[in-house]
Amino acid sequence: MSNNSDQAGFASKLGAILAAAGSAVGLGNIWRFPTETGTNGGAAFILIYIFFMLFMAMPIMIAEFTIGRHGQSDVSHSFLKMSGNRKMWKFMGLIPVISGFLVLSYYAVVAGWTLEYAIQAGMNDFAGKSAAEYASDFAAFSSNPFKPLMWLFFILALTFGIVAMGVQKGIERGAKIMMPILFVFLAILVICSLTLPDASKGLTFLLEPDFSKVTGATCLSAMGQAFFSLSVGLCCLCTYACYFRKDLDLIRDGFGVATIDTLVALMSGLMIFPAVYSIPGLSPDAGPSLVFITLPNVFQQAFGDLPAVAYVFSLMFYVLLVMAALTSSISMLEMAEAYFIKRFKVSRFKSSMVVSIVCFLLGSACSLSFGVWKDVTIFGMGFFDLFDFLVAKFLMPIGSALICIFLGWVVDEKVLRAEITNEGTLRQPLYPVFRFIIRYFAPLCIILIFLNELGVFKVLSGLL
Ligand code: PHE
């Protein structure tokens, strides 16, 4: 890549994959997945989500890897190169810029909440509170006009600091250590949560699907969640894949990242929902606040007799959560900042600074939509919900559809096959399946779900 030295590359083969996994695993799994599952009715949503994960998000992730690695350059040049010099596809380079701003602005708000909770855990603030107090404390915190903005600022400053220094090695090493610890912690918390009173109600919610409640909107949400969770559709992974080595097995490694990501999401579901039912008055469709209300309660209830253990556990968990959020927010900042470096030839420092400042302003609007700006709505949504909607239910599906059309219909099949099979050195028996999904299945599904959401089918059935 032309600005390779600038981005400092990834030191090892594992490093690039880990960075992609770090981008994927984040608040999308531990915070957004339970939120979406809760508001969309539970088990049926999860099954549809897994379906979209396997047959859409994962193949599209592999598609992004393919384009990025083939191009070895920034997004617009990677599309240009792979298309055999068709200039019009250069516009794809704009997708990561626009979406980078949108996604980082609201994601950083929630990342800021995790920082507040990490500090509270450090000060032992969770001890001795009743379940209802966790709910009222969160409501008071998130609607406060100053505190969340301060944490938003800190998170963006941290993200900026890491990206500006270009410490990819730090990210690699950090990810290698953090990921397994996060996994072990989740496993322990799942077990704790399952021992809480009324946990079985939560399990029923997660395991007994009620398909009668499934609508087109449920499908759009499940698809959006699968895309969000794997960071696909915004060409973020394309950016990372330009550092991938030529001997990586893209299909196998894509499958690896998707498996880890799905497991983390399912585990956080198993951690949150049994706990929801043990808090009187809290319902699974509580929305974005769910995780922040249930988790402190799980820690206190599960280790109530051992306050020191409760303290250490909650502190470590929130610190890990902050880190998981950071490895994702870094990738978001990279998306927008890489473009400005290339386009305007500015330094990495300046470019990251400008993006961070704009995201702070936009993020402040998102944060205030939980409090003083609650009543300010656009299309019936507050800023936070609007940004989330635009990213997960609009830009990600559209970006994904374009990636599929590009790889399935525009790119020469020989070029695609050569990239996926590493110039014929890998057998790749799944290649025909991958190509079928990318060429027909995924774009068609996305279009159908969109048309359904727009109400086209209702109009048609009325006409018939
Ligand atoms: N996949 C990330 C998560 O689960 C979020 C993300 C979306 C990261 C888009 C980068 C780009 O938290």
Residues whose N, C-alpha, C, O or C-beta is under 5 A from the ligand:
A	BS01	LIG	S23 A24 V25 G26 L27 G28 N29 F228 S229 L230 S231 C236 S328 S331 M332
